[in-house]
Amino acid sequence: MRVVVQRCKRAEVTVDGTSVGRIDHGLMLLVGITHEDTEQDAVYIADKVSGLRIFEDEAGKMNHSVLETGGQILSVSQFTLYGDCRKGKRPNFMSAARPEIAKPLYDKFNELLRAKGLQVETGSFGEMMDVSLTNWGPVTLIIDSK
């Protein structure tokens, strides 16, 4: 699994002009799944994301997690994170998991975050979505389970 984590002041995902997920303070996640991923990858990434100390404390140091700050999560599936651009000009998506593999693992990942007490909003899996956010910092990290 590969996740792009963006600390945000707000984020929203819409499908056909209708909001399907929206958060205020928290983390915007773009979630990519490869055909080799298992539930163990989802557990690893959920633990890592929920515990990342990327919110500032009173001294201005990144010392608090999304759990500690009462932040929310907006999780959006993103198969293009496994786009291979090394050859030619058109990305190859052969490393991205097929929807019948990716969707259950994506759903499990979000369930794992919710089980930690986080409010998790999502996009619509497999749909064309518009994502907007106010990246706070900006802080953007990439987590890979491999």
Secondary structure, 3 states (H helix, E strand, C coil): CEEEEEEEEEEEEEECCEEEEEECCEEEEEEECECCCCHHHHHHHHHHHHHCCCEECCCCCEEECHHHHCCEEEEEECHHHHCECCCCCCCECCCECCHHHHHHHHHHHHHHHHHCCCEEEECCCCCCCEEEEEEEEEEEEEEECC
